[in-house]
Amino acid sequence: MKIVIIDYGAGNIKSIQFAFKRLGMDAVLSNNPEEILAADKIIFPGVGEASTAMVMLKETGLDTLIPKLKQPVLGICLGMQLLCEFTEEGNTKGLGVFKTKVKRFDNDVKVPHMGWNVIKDLKSGLFKDIKENEYMYLVHSYYAEHCAETIATTDYSINYASALQHKNFYGVQFHPEKSSLAGEQILKNFLKLEVES
């Protein structure tokens, strides 16, 4: 199986690569469209600031390539947010895969939301063998609003969408690569996913 982690300069992709290595899989870092199109599974990571990340995607043409991908794609953290229609971070237009907007947490809570929190209301094969209220590791100041594509929720001053799915696209706000055995299980599940029509 060929796993490609999209490398567009938006942070912390080595930890994802190591997470797959722990599962006995080699994941390739690439921003080459041909290599991405040839992959069986694609990880779209992201750490950092949305508008800067979107500029980097546009410079490589990945902003038009990613929404057209047909194989299973997993957006992680900022990667998930960039797959949404719009984010308040830098007033940035997203890739429009998920029909929702990304907003900043209110100042009545500590921002960024950082550390362990639970995911619940789990739907989708991505969460096979994951129990309700399982703890995941999160670091984020912005959250995706609920929509028809919500497949997990988390509470932090409000209840928000901590995972989304649209056809072959999956997005998680938490970091499975930093979420111990449960996070590892989610990556294993992602590798087993077939494309849903």
Kinemage of the C-alpha trace (Angstrom):
@kinemage 1
@onewidth
@group {chain A} dominant
@subgroup {mainchain}
@vectorlist {calphas} color= white
{ca met a 1} P 0.000 0.000 0.000
{ca lys a 2} L 1.308 3.434 -0.930
{ca ile a 3} L 0.700 6.122 1.689
{ca val a 4} L 1.577 9.718 0.827
{ca ile a 5} L 1.739 12.535 3.383
{ca ile a 6} L 1.252 15.804 1.504
{ca asp a 7} L 4.319 17.922 2.201
{ca tyr a 8} L 3.546 21.602 1.597
{ca gly a 9} L 5.656 23.176 4.325
{ca ala a 10} L 2.929 23.251 6.987
{ca gly a 11} L 4.689 21.756 9.955
{ca asn a 12} L 5.067 18.626 11.974
{ca ile a 13} L 4.779 15.839 9.424
{ca lys a 14} L 7.640 13.729 10.784
{ca ser a 15} L 5.536 12.645 13.777
{ca ile a 16} L 2.855 11.334 11.380
{ca gln a 17} L 5.504 9.488 9.380
{ca phe a 18} L 6.821 7.903 12.604
{ca ala a 19} L 3.285 6.896 13.611
{ca phe a 20} L 2.929 4.886 10.389
{ca lys a 21} L 6.387 3.401 10.917
{ca arg a 22} L 5.170 2.100 14.289
{ca leu a 23} L 2.384 0.366 12.350
{ca gly a 24} L 4.998 -1.186 10.043
{ca met a 25} L 4.097 1.085 7.106
{ca asp a 26} L 6.305 3.474 5.156
{ca ala a 27} L 4.645 6.793 4.357
{ca val a 28} L 6.245 9.009 1.715
{ca leu a 29} L 6.432 12.798 2.088
{ca ser a 30} L 5.626 14.441 -1.232
{ca asn a 31} L 4.173 17.505 -2.945
{ca asn a 32} L 4.493 15.881 -6.378
{ca pro a 33} L 1.019 15.686 -8.003
{ca glu a 34} L 1.808 12.444 -9.863
{ca glu a 35} L 3.000 10.760 -6.687
{ca ile a 36} L -0.055 11.988 -4.766
{ca leu a 37} L -2.430 10.770 -7.488
{ca ala a 38} L -0.743 7.343 -7.467
{ca ala a 39} L -1.174 6.877 -3.690
{ca asp a 40} L -3.642 4.432 -2.142
{ca lys a 41} L -4.138 6.595 0.936
{ca ile a 42} L -3.339 10.277 1.474
{ca ile a 43} L -2.687 12.244 4.658
{ca phe a 44} L -3.242 16.016 4.501
{ca pro a 45} L -1.589 17.384 7.654
{ca gly a 46} L -1.133 20.913 8.869
{ca val a 47} L 0.261 22.856 11.767
{ca gly a 48} L 0.422 26.635 11.717
{ca glu a 49} L -1.612 29.468 10.285
{ca ala a 50} L -4.374 28.938 7.720
{ca ser a 51} L -3.779 31.821 5.280
{ca thr a 52} L -0.045 31.067 5.073
{ca ala a 53} L -0.753 27.367 4.514
{ca met a 54} L -3.241 28.196 1.747
{ca val a 55} L -0.648 30.369 -0.021
{ca met a 56} L 1.762 27.409 0.049
{ca leu a 57} L -0.912 25.111 -1.401
{ca lys a 58} L -1.637 27.592 -4.206
{ca glu a 59} L 2.056 27.960 -5.063
{ca thr a 60} L 2.263 24.222 -5.766
{ca gly a 61} L -1.170 23.860 -7.409
{ca leu a 62} L -2.247 21.524 -4.614
{ca asp a 63} L -5.258 23.739 -3.884
{ca thr a 64} L -6.896 22.502 -7.106
{ca leu a 65} L -5.551 18.929 -6.933
{ca ile a 66} L -6.617 17.992 -3.379
{ca pro a 67} L -10.417 18.491 -3.729
{ca lys a 68} L -10.410 16.248 -6.832
{ca leu a 69} L -8.694 13.278 -5.166
{ca lys a 70} L -10.647 10.018 -5.372
{ca gln a 71} L -8.770 7.854 -2.859
{ca pro a 72} L -9.281 8.087 0.940
{ca val a 73} L -7.832 11.365 2.253
{ca leu a 74} L -7.347 12.155 5.968
{ca gly a 75} L -7.006 15.807 6.930
{ca ile a 76} L -5.426 16.326 10.354
{ca cys a 77} L -5.797 19.499 12.475
{ca leu a 78} L -5.196 22.473 10.140
{ca gly a 79} L -5.479 20.009 7.233
{ca met a 80} L -9.085 19.324 8.235
{ca gln a 81} L -9.824 23.046 8.637
{ca leu a 82} L -8.421 23.857 5.183
{ca leu a 83} L -10.823 21.281 3.696
{ca cys a 84} L -13.737 23.404 4.993
{ca glu a 85} L -15.320 26.287 3.062
{ca phe a 86} L -13.872 29.130 5.108
{ca thr a 87} L -11.840 29.787 8.238
{ca glu a 88} L -11.830 32.935 10.340
{ca glu a 89} L -8.070 32.477 10.742
{ca gly a 90} L -6.707 35.104 8.362
{ca asn a 91} L -10.199 35.266 6.749
{ca thr a 92} L -9.165 32.387 4.522
{ca lys a 93} L -11.235 30.693 1.827
{ca gly a 94} L -10.794 26.932 2.177
{ca leu a 95} L -10.891 24.050 -0.306
{ca gly a 96} L -14.666 23.610 0.117
{ca val a 97} L -14.795 19.830 0.549
{ca phe a 98} L -16.632 20.010 3.896
{ca lys a 99} L -19.673 22.305 3.861
{ca thr a 100} L -18.914 24.131 7.078
{ca lys a 101} L -16.997 27.101 8.442
{ca val a 102} L -14.149 27.282 10.951
{ca lys a 103} L -14.440 29.793 13.806
{ca arg a 104} L -12.204 30.966 16.650
{ca phe a 105} L -12.987 29.912 20.206
{ca asp a 106} L -14.364 32.728 22.349
{ca asn a 107} L -12.033 34.364 24.821
{ca asp a 108} L -14.044 32.981 27.740
{ca val a 109} L -11.927 29.812 27.477
{ca lys a 110} L -8.187 29.271 27.364
{ca val a 111} L -6.999 29.447 23.751
{ca pro a 112} L -5.486 27.391 22.238
{ca his a 113} L -7.491 24.383 23.385
{ca met a 114} L -4.530 22.208 24.249
{ca gly a 115} L -4.218 18.717 25.710
{ca trp a 116} L -6.477 15.690 26.081
{ca asn a 117} L -10.222 15.822 25.524
{ca val a 118} L -12.878 13.274 24.610
{ca ile a 119} L -14.538 12.554 21.279
{ca lys a 120} L -18.128 11.311 21.197
{ca asp a 121} L -21.159 10.829 18.908
{ca leu a 122} L -18.898 8.657 16.755
{ca lys a 123} L -20.033 7.662 13.274
{ca ser a 124} L -18.082 6.156 10.334
{ca gly a 125} L -15.708 3.229 9.913
{ca leu a 126} L -12.895 5.591 10.870
{ca phe a 127} L -13.881 4.963 14.511
{ca lys a 128} L -14.165 1.166 14.415
{ca asp a 129} L -13.191 -0.257 17.842
{ca ile a 130} L -12.976 3.268 19.329
{ca lys a 131} L -15.274 3.717 22.306
{ca glu a 132} L -17.438 6.755 23.012
{ca asn a 133} L -15.660 9.389 25.146
{ca glu a 134} L -12.201 8.184 24.120
{ca tyr a 135} L -9.457 10.715 24.858
{ca met a 136} L -7.565 12.335 21.978
{ca tyr a 137} L -4.807 14.943 21.932
{ca leu a 138} L -5.707 18.403 20.566
{ca val a 139} L -3.959 21.721 19.980
{ca his a 140} L -6.113 24.336 18.227
{ca ser a 141} L -7.570 27.835 18.515
{ca tyr a 142} L -10.209 27.365 15.802
{ca tyr a 143} L -12.976 24.788 15.462
{ca ala a 144} L -15.284 23.494 12.720
{ca glu a 145} L -18.987 24.215 13.150
{ca his a 146} L -21.429 21.314 13.071
{ca cys a 147} L -22.776 20.246 9.697
{ca ala a 148} L -24.344 17.176 8.076
{ca glu a 149} L -20.821 15.765 7.644
{ca thr a 150} L -19.954 15.722 11.382
{ca ile a 151} L -18.791 12.234 12.469
{ca ala a 152} L -17.483 13.098 15.974
{ca thr a 153} L -17.973 15.909 18.451
{ca thr a 154} L -16.015 17.425 21.334
{ca asp a 155} L -16.961 19.915 24.051
{ca tyr a 156} L -14.808 22.928 24.836
{ca ser a 157} L -16.992 25.824 25.952
{ca ile a 158} L -19.227 24.756 23.040
{ca asn a 159} L -19.882 21.464 21.266
{ca tyr a 160} L -18.053 21.406 17.928
{ca ala a 161} L -17.243 18.994 15.098
{ca ser a 162} L -13.988 17.210 15.954
{ca ala a 163} L -14.238 14.940 12.882
{ca leu a 164} L -15.883 15.278 9.478
{ca gln a 165} L -16.474 13.034 6.474
{ca his a 166} L -17.573 13.731 2.914
{ca lys a 167} L -17.326 10.729 0.568
{ca asn a 168} L -13.605 9.781 0.451
{ca phe a 169} L -12.530 12.769 2.563
{ca tyr a 170} L -12.104 12.454 6.327
{ca gly a 171} L -10.963 15.169 8.703
{ca val a 172} L -9.973 15.034 12.371
{ca gln a 173} L -9.255 18.042 14.563
{ca phe a 174} L -7.229 15.954 17.003
{ca his a 175} L -3.797 14.455 16.365
{ca pro a 176} L -4.105 10.656 16.015
{ca glu a 177} L -0.301 10.417 15.765
{ca lys a 178} L -0.055 11.850 19.310
{ca ser a 179} L -3.106 10.117 20.776
{ca ser a 180} L -1.598 6.888 22.087
{ca leu a 181} L -3.213 3.519 21.245
{ca ala a 182} L -6.611 4.983 20.338
{ca gly a 183} L -4.988 7.322 17.826
{ca glu a 184} L -3.005 4.421 16.420
{ca gln a 185} L -6.274 2.474 16.001
{ca ile a 186} L -7.770 5.376 14.015
{ca leu a 187} L -4.765 5.366 11.656
{ca lys a 188} L -5.139 1.573 11.260
{ca asn a 189} L -8.846 2.046 10.495
{ca phe a 190} L -8.039 4.725 7.920
{ca leu a 191} L -5.666 2.348 6.134
{ca lys a 192} L -8.480 -0.213 5.866
{ca leu a 193} L -11.126 2.203 4.557
{ca glu a 194} L -12.563 1.655 1.115
{ca val a 195} L -13.835 4.609 -0.890
{ca glu a 196} L -17.511 5.229 -0.121
{ca ser a 197} L -19.651 6.446 -2.972
